[in-house]
Amino acid sequence: MSLVPENTLITADPDEGRALAIKLARGTVKATQPDAEVRGRLRPEYAEDAGSLVAIAHVVAIEFATIAAANNYWR
């Protein structure tokens, strides 16, 4: 399983970086729980839990900060 698509954090712009951050966060969930059936069964629980949604937003923000730094903040 490739945890970093195309083995790079370099993106063309911040919008592409944000999309990559979301992709990385989703990949982390799949790597942590590889069973798609289990993920599907758990989805309704966290989909309506504000704390869980804030937590994933935090994970995406951390991924995006890492990608932004790798891209020299697109300067």
N, C-alpha and C positions, 0 to 999 in steps of 0.2 A: 504494500500500500504506500503510495506516494503522499507524504504529509504536506509537502510544499509543491504545488503544481508547477511543472516545468523547472523545478529546482531553483526558483528565483523569487525574490520579493520585489524585484524591479518592475515598476508599472509605468505606463505612459503619463498618467495624471492621477489626481486624487480620487476621481470617481472610479477609475479602474482599481485603485488601491483599496477603496472601501469595498468594492465587490470581492476582491481577493480576501479581505479580512473576514467577510461573511463566509466565504468558501472555506477558509481555514478553520473558523469556529465550527462549522458544520462537520468538517472532516475530523475534528477533535472528538465530537460526539460519536461519530461512527467508529473511530478508533477505540474509544473507551467502551462503547457498547456495540460490538459488531453484528449482533443479531437484529435484523430489520424488524422482525415480528415483535421483539421486546420494545424496540424504539417506538413502533406504532402503537403498542398497547399503553406506553407511558405518555405519549404525546398529549392526550386529553387532560392529563393531570397538570402538566406544566403550562399548557396553552392558556389556561384560565387562572394561573397563579401569578399575581403581579410580581412577587419576589423572584420567581424563576425567570420571568421575562426581563426584569431589571438585571438579573445576574448574567443572562446571555448578552444583553446590551453591553455590559461591562467587559465581557470577554471579547466581543467584537471591537470595542474601543481600544483595548490593550493590543489586539492584533493590528489594528489600524495605526496605532502609535508606532509600533515596531516597523511596519511597512513604510510609514512616512519617514522615519529616521533612515531606513535603508535607501530611500529615494532622495535623501538630502532635502526633504520637505518640498520636492519638486521645484527647487530653485534653479 
